[in-house]
Amino acid sequence: MKTETISQKNGHQLNGFTTEDIGDDHLFTSLETPMKPNAFEMSNDEKKQRISILFSEIMDVLGLDLTDDSLKGTPDRVAKMYIEEIFSGLDPENKPKVALFDNKYQYNQMLVEKDITFYSNCEHHFVPIIGKAHVAYKSSGKVIGLSKLNRIVQYYAKRPQVQERLTQQIGNELKNILETEDVAVIIDAKHLCVSSRGVKDDTSATVTTYYGGVFNSPEKIAELQNYINN
């Protein structure tokens, strides 16, 4: 990647570089998912109708016959999939409702939920990111249900993403919910924008981490890695 600092100047250039110059180079601009201020003025039904129309145009430009029985329903299916499934994490209404419970067992060691499978989409090419998330925390006196850890991962994964941002968003959310800095997140994922196009490297994977509180010590990191790898 070019070593010059990249900052947004306008919609066409970043610090003198065009989007074509940047190309496949990795770009990560914010810990928040970039959203328009009026992102939720349109209802989900209206969004699906609009997406269906626009995807029909894409298919038409590609030369596909939209009168074919196999293809005629595709625009509607894609629109429904975008809004209700793979990008449902964009809608704050879908954010998991999480209740805290007293840690009555007085369990004061780390809790690890490993191998949480997730499917996300790269925001640069809109192709899948497929991976596993491992999350851990040390109770500050409160705990949450195990399934909520999975749901938090899925919520942030179901949006156009950058893996670094996804890792940070999960870590920050757990920290805020659990009212503790003692949170760790490790994500190991394959990016189809790397394996199915571009350099077409099908063997590499990307690992990102978030270590907070006690998890910043080498001893706790080693302990966590031991749990994950066994």
ZIURMO-V491250 format. One record per pair of residues at least 12 apart in sequence whose ideal C-beta (glycine too) atoms are under 7 Angstrom apart, sorted by sequence separation. I is the first residue (numbers start at 1). GAP is how many residues later the second one is. D is the distance in Angstrom with one decimal. If there is no record, write none. Layout:
i=I gap=GAP d=D
i=I gap=GAP d=D
This chain:
i=59 gap=12 d=6.9
i=171 gap=12 d=5.6
i=118 gap=13 d=6.1
i=156 gap=13 d=4.6
i=135 gap=14 d=5.3
i=156 gap=14 d=5.5
i=171 gap=14 d=4.5
i=2 gap=15 d=7.0
i=59 gap=15 d=6.7
i=117 gap=15 d=5.7
i=118 gap=15 d=5.9
i=170 gap=15 d=4.9
i=190 gap=15 d=5.2
i=191 gap=15 d=6.3
i=59 gap=16 d=6.8
i=116 gap=16 d=6.3
i=189 gap=16 d=6.5
i=115 gap=17 d=5.1
i=116 gap=17 d=4.4
i=153 gap=17 d=5.8
i=188 gap=17 d=5.8
i=189 gap=17 d=5.6
i=135 gap=18 d=6.9
i=152 gap=18 d=6.2
i=167 gap=18 d=5.3
i=56 gap=19 d=4.4
i=115 gap=19 d=6.9
i=116 gap=19 d=7.0
i=188 gap=19 d=5.0
i=55 gap=20 d=4.4
i=114 gap=20 d=4.3
i=133 gap=20 d=4.7
i=167 gap=20 d=5.1
i=187 gap=20 d=7.0
i=6 gap=21 d=6.9
i=8 gap=21 d=6.6
i=152 gap=21 d=5.6
i=166 gap=21 d=6.5
i=186 gap=21 d=6.9
i=187 gap=21 d=5.0
i=112 gap=22 d=6.8
i=113 gap=22 d=5.2
i=152 gap=22 d=6.6
i=2 gap=23 d=6.9
i=52 gap=23 d=4.2
i=55 gap=23 d=5.0
i=186 gap=23 d=5.1
i=1 gap=24 d=4.4
i=52 gap=24 d=5.0
i=55 gap=24 d=6.6
i=112 gap=24 d=4.4
i=163 gap=24 d=6.1
i=185 gap=24 d=6.9
i=1 gap=25 d=6.1
i=111 gap=25 d=6.4
i=185 gap=25 d=4.1
i=110 gap=26 d=5.1
i=111 gap=26 d=5.9
i=163 gap=26 d=5.9
i=184 gap=26 d=6.5
i=51 gap=27 d=6.9
i=52 gap=27 d=4.2
i=184 gap=27 d=5.3
i=51 gap=28 d=3.9
i=110 gap=28 d=5.1
i=184 gap=28 d=6.9
i=109 gap=29 d=7.0
i=183 gap=29 d=4.7
i=182 gap=30 d=6.4
i=183 gap=30 d=6.9
i=48 gap=31 d=4.2
i=51 gap=31 d=5.8
i=108 gap=31 d=6.5
i=181 gap=31 d=4.6
i=182 gap=31 d=3.7
i=184 gap=31 d=4.0
i=48 gap=32 d=6.0
i=107 gap=32 d=6.5
i=129 gap=32 d=6.5
i=181 gap=32 d=3.4
i=182 gap=32 d=4.8
i=183 gap=32 d=7.0
i=113 gap=33 d=6.1
i=144 gap=33 d=6.6
i=180 gap=33 d=6.6
i=182 gap=33 d=6.4
i=116 gap=34 d=5.3
i=126 gap=34 d=6.7
i=129 gap=34 d=6.6
i=144 gap=34 d=6.8
i=48 gap=35 d=5.3
i=86 gap=35 d=6.2
i=118 gap=35 d=5.5
i=135 gap=35 d=6.7
i=47 gap=36 d=5.5
i=103 gap=36 d=4.6
i=113 gap=36 d=4.6
i=118 gap=36 d=6.0
i=142 gap=36 d=6.3
i=116 gap=37 d=5.0
i=120 gap=37 d=4.1
i=123 gap=37 d=3.5
i=133 gap=37 d=6.8
i=137 gap=37 d=6.1
i=142 gap=37 d=6.2
i=175 gap=37 d=5.9
i=103 gap=38 d=5.5
i=119 gap=38 d=6.7
i=120 gap=38 d=7.0
i=123 gap=38 d=5.9
i=140 gap=38 d=6.5
i=44 gap=39 d=5.2
i=103 gap=39 d=6.2
i=118 gap=39 d=4.1
i=121 gap=39 d=5.4
i=122 gap=39 d=7.0
i=123 gap=39 d=6.1
i=135 gap=39 d=6.5
i=140 gap=39 d=5.5
i=171 gap=39 d=3.4
i=102 gap=40 d=6.7
i=103 gap=40 d=5.0
i=121 gap=40 d=6.6
i=140 gap=40 d=3.8
i=184 gap=40 d=5.8
i=101 gap=41 d=6.7
i=120 gap=41 d=4.6
i=137 gap=41 d=5.5
i=167 gap=41 d=4.3
i=171 gap=41 d=6.4
i=100 gap=42 d=4.3
i=101 gap=42 d=5.4
i=138 gap=42 d=6.8
i=167 gap=42 d=6.8
i=168 gap=42 d=6.0
i=186 gap=42 d=6.8
i=137 gap=43 d=6.5
i=163 gap=43 d=5.6
i=167 gap=43 d=5.1
i=100 gap=44 d=6.1
i=138 gap=44 d=3.9
i=164 gap=44 d=5.4
i=137 gap=45 d=5.9
i=163 gap=45 d=5.1
i=98 gap=46 d=5.6
i=120 gap=46 d=6.5
i=137 gap=46 d=4.8
i=136 gap=48 d=4.4
i=135 gap=49 d=7.0
i=98 gap=50 d=5.0
i=135 gap=50 d=5.3
i=96 gap=52 d=5.9
i=133 gap=52 d=6.6
i=134 gap=52 d=4.5
i=133 gap=54 d=5.0
i=96 gap=55 d=4.0
i=96 gap=56 d=5.9
i=131 gap=56 d=5.8
i=132 gap=56 d=5.5
i=131 gap=57 d=5.6
i=131 gap=58 d=2.6
i=96 gap=59 d=5.7
i=130 gap=59 d=6.4
i=131 gap=59 d=6.5
i=95 gap=60 d=5.9
i=129 gap=60 d=5.2
i=130 gap=60 d=5.4
i=94 gap=61 d=6.5
i=129 gap=62 d=5.3
i=128 gap=64 d=4.8
i=127 gap=65 d=4.3
i=89 gap=66 d=4.8
i=127 gap=66 d=5.0
i=89 gap=67 d=5.8
i=89 gap=68 d=6.6
i=125 gap=68 d=4.3
i=89 gap=69 d=3.4
i=90 gap=69 d=4.8
i=122 gap=69 d=5.8
i=124 gap=69 d=6.3
i=127 gap=69 d=6.6
i=88 gap=70 d=4.9
i=89 gap=70 d=4.1
i=87 gap=71 d=6.2
i=122 gap=71 d=4.7
i=86 gap=72 d=6.0
i=87 gap=72 d=5.7
i=87 gap=73 d=7.0
i=138 gap=76 d=5.8
i=98 gap=79 d=5.3
i=136 gap=79 d=7.0
i=136 gap=88 d=5.7
i=134 gap=94 d=5.0
i=112 gap=112 d=6.6
i=114 gap=113 d=6.9
i=110 gap=114 d=6.7
i=114 gap=114 d=5.1
i=112 gap=115 d=4.8
i=33 gap=126 d=5.7
i=28 gap=134 d=5.0
i=31 gap=134 d=6.0
i=28 gap=136 d=5.4
i=28 gap=137 d=6.5
i=31 gap=137 d=5.3
i=31 gap=138 d=7.0
i=24 gap=174 d=5.1
